[in-house]
Amino acid sequence: MGMPLRITFRDRDYSFQVVNEEPITRDTTEIPIILNGETLKLIKGSNGWNTKEAVAGIDAEIVEAIGRAIELRFRL
C-alpha cells in the first residue's frame, strides 16, 4: 500500500508510512509501518497499540499515537 502519513507529537513532526499488503479493516490487529527508516509492526492489544519488539529510540507513547492516527485515518 505505502501510504505516507504525518503526526505531530510533543511539538515534533514524525513521518511514517503504512506498508501493509492487505486492506486495513476493523479486524486488522497487526500493521507494518516504516518510521525513521525502520520497519515496525504495530500490534493492537487490549491496552492499545504496541510494537512487536522493543526498538531503541522509539518511545511507546509515539507508537500509541501513531496507532491512534492510523485508526482515525482508516476509521477503525
C-alpha positions as CSV (number, residue, x, y, z in Angstrom):
1,M,0.0,0.0,0.0
2,G,2.7,2.5,1.0
3,M,0.6,5.4,2.3
4,P,2.7,8.1,3.8
5,L,1.3,9.9,6.9
6,R,2.4,12.6,9.3
7,I,1.8,13.2,13.0
8,T,2.9,15.9,15.4
9,F,3.7,14.5,18.9
10,R,5.2,16.7,21.6
11,D,5.9,19.5,19.2
12,R,7.8,17.3,16.9
13,D,6.8,16.1,13.4
14,Y,7.0,12.4,12.5
15,S,6.6,10.9,9.1
16,F,5.7,7.3,8.7
17,Q,4.5,5.0,6.0
18,V,1.9,2.3,6.2
19,V,3.3,-0.7,4.2
20,N,0.6,-3.4,4.6
21,E,-0.2,-5.6,1.7
22,E,-3.8,-6.3,2.7
23,P,-6.5,-3.7,3.2
24,I,-6.8,-2.3,6.8
25,T,-10.2,-3.2,8.3
26,R,-11.7,-3.2,11.8
27,D,-10.4,-6.8,12.2
28,T,-6.8,-5.8,11.5
29,T,-4.6,-6.3,14.6
30,E,-1.1,-6.0,13.0
31,I,0.0,-3.1,10.8
32,P,3.5,-2.8,9.4
33,I,4.9,0.7,9.2
34,I,8.2,2.4,8.3
35,L,9.3,5.0,10.9
36,N,12.7,6.7,10.8
37,G,13.8,4.1,8.1
38,E,13.0,1.2,10.4
39,T,10.2,-1.3,9.7
40,L,8.0,-1.8,12.8
41,K,4.9,-4.0,13.3
42,L,2.2,-2.3,15.4
43,I,0.1,-4.8,17.3
44,K,-3.3,-3.8,18.7
45,G,-3.9,-5.3,22.1
46,S,-6.4,-4.7,24.8
47,N,-4.3,-1.7,26.1
48,G,-3.9,0.0,22.7
49,W,-1.1,-0.1,20.2
50,N,2.4,-1.5,20.9
51,T,5.3,-2.8,18.8
52,K,6.1,-6.4,18.4
53,E,9.6,-5.9,19.8
54,A,11.1,-3.0,21.6
55,V,13.1,-0.6,19.4
56,A,15.8,1.7,20.7
57,G,15.0,5.4,20.3
58,I,11.3,4.9,19.7
59,D,9.0,5.7,22.7
60,A,6.0,3.6,23.4
61,E,3.9,6.8,23.6
62,I,4.7,7.7,20.0
63,V,3.8,4.2,18.9
64,E,0.4,4.6,20.6
65,A,-0.1,8.0,19.0
66,I,0.7,6.5,15.5
67,G,-1.7,3.7,16.1
68,R,-4.5,6.2,17.0
69,A,-3.7,8.2,13.9
70,I,-4.0,5.1,11.7
71,E,-7.3,4.3,13.5
72,L,-8.6,7.7,12.7
73,R,-7.4,7.7,9.1
74,F,-8.9,4.3,8.3
75,R,-11.9,4.7,10.6
76,L,-11.3,1.6,12.6
